[in-house]
Amino acid sequence: MSEIIVVIGDRLGKGQNVGKGVEAAGGKAIVISGMAADMKLGDMMNEVKADMGISFCGSGGAGAITAQSKYGYSARYGMRSVEEGLTALREGKTVLGFGFNDSEELGRRLTEEFIKLRS
């Protein structure tokens, strides 16, 4: 089975901790650099043929909505907890929009769940 590729876009240019969690779970993390990186999520996912995208901004929606609108990715946004993200993955979503939560736990648990669902 091929490696899971996860793209991370954060409105404030963060996401490195989520990326560490993705890699701890065996995935490959691509953290988009710079401010407003969440708005580039769909473009980067499309470019690298990513399996999953994680977007962060105040509302938890802008980057995920843009990826869904522009490329047709199945998205859930406005989430605030790891559990909401796990539920979204179980429902077949591949783009997850959160309020700010740059934590290793989030990246690790989402990637572990994605791998489990895919196998």
GIQUISUL-V521386 format. One record per residue. N is the residue number from 1. OMEGA is omega in degrees with one decimal (NA if undefined). BURIAL is + if it has 16 or more other C-alpha atoms within 10 Angstrom, else -. D_FIRST is the distance of its C-alpha to the first C-alpha in whole Angstrom. Layout:
# GIQUISUL-V521386
N & OMEGA & BURIAL & D_FIRST
N & OMEGA & BURIAL & D_FIRST
This chain:
# GIQUISUL-V521386
1 & -177.8 & - & 0
2 & -179.8 & - & 4
3 & 177.0 & - & 7
4 & 178.2 & + & 9
5 & -178.3 & + & 12
6 & 176.8 & + & 15
7 & -177.3 & + & 19
8 & 177.7 & + & 22
9 & -177.3 & + & 25
10 & -178.5 & + & 28
11 & -177.1 & + & 32
12 & 177.6 & + & 33
13 & 179.8 & + & 31
14 & 179.8 & + & 29
15 & -177.2 & + & 26
16 & 180.0 & + & 25
17 & 175.6 & + & 25
18 & 177.8 & + & 23
19 & 177.2 & + & 20
20 & 178.4 & + & 21
21 & 177.4 & + & 20
22 & -177.6 & + & 17
23 & 176.3 & + & 16
24 & 179.8 & + & 17
25 & 177.2 & + & 15
26 & 178.0 & + & 12
27 & 174.4 & + & 12
28 & -178.9 & + & 13
29 & 172.0 & + & 17
30 & -180.0 & + & 19
31 & 179.1 & + & 23
32 & -177.4 & + & 25
33 & 173.1 & + & 28
34 & 178.1 & - & 32
35 & 179.8 & - & 34
36 & 179.3 & + & 33
37 & 180.0 & + & 29
38 & -178.4 & + & 28
39 & 179.1 & + & 30
40 & -173.6 & + & 27
41 & -178.2 & + & 24
42 & 179.0 & + & 24
43 & -178.5 & - & 25
44 & 177.4 & + & 22
45 & 180.0 & + & 19
46 & -177.8 & - & 20
47 & -175.5 & - & 21
48 & -178.6 & - & 17
49 & -177.3 & - & 15
50 & 177.0 & + & 14
51 & -175.7 & + & 13
52 & 175.7 & + & 16
53 & 178.1 & + & 19
54 & -177.1 & + & 22
55 & 177.5 & + & 25
56 & 169.0 & + & 28
57 & -177.9 & + & 32
58 & -178.5 & - & 35
59 & -177.8 & - & 35
60 & -174.8 & + & 31
61 & -167.3 & + & 31
62 & -178.1 & + & 32
63 & 179.5 & + & 28
64 & 179.3 & + & 26
65 & 179.1 & + & 29
66 & 179.0 & + & 29
67 & 179.1 & + & 25
68 & -177.0 & + & 26
69 & -174.0 & - & 29
70 & -172.8 & - & 28
71 & 178.7 & - & 25
72 & 176.3 & - & 25
73 & 176.9 & + & 22
74 & -171.6 & + & 22
75 & 167.9 & + & 24
76 & -176.2 & + & 26
77 & -177.4 & + & 28
78 & -176.9 & + & 31
79 & -178.5 & + & 29
80 & -175.7 & - & 31
81 & 176.3 & - & 29
82 & -177.3 & + & 25
83 & 176.8 & - & 26
84 & 178.5 & + & 26
85 & 178.3 & + & 23
86 & 178.0 & + & 21
87 & 179.6 & - & 23
88 & 178.0 & + & 22
89 & 179.9 & + & 19
90 & 177.9 & - & 19
91 & 174.3 & - & 22
92 & 178.4 & - & 19
93 & 178.9 & + & 20
94 & 174.7 & + & 18
95 & -174.3 & + & 21
96 & -179.3 & + & 23
97 & -178.0 & + & 26
98 & 162.6 & + & 28
99 & -175.7 & + & 31
100 & 179.1 & + & 31
101 & -178.1 & + & 29
102 & -178.1 & + & 28
103 & 177.8 & + & 26
104 & -178.7 & + & 24
105 & -179.8 & + & 24
106 & -179.7 & + & 23
107 & -178.7 & + & 20
108 & -175.9 & + & 18
109 & 177.8 & + & 19
110 & -179.4 & + & 18
111 & 176.7 & + & 14
112 & 179.9 & + & 14
113 & 178.9 & + & 15
114 & 179.7 & + & 13
115 & 179.9 & + & 10
116 & -179.3 & - & 12
117 & -177.3 & - & 13
118 & -177.1 & - & 9
119 & NA & - & 8
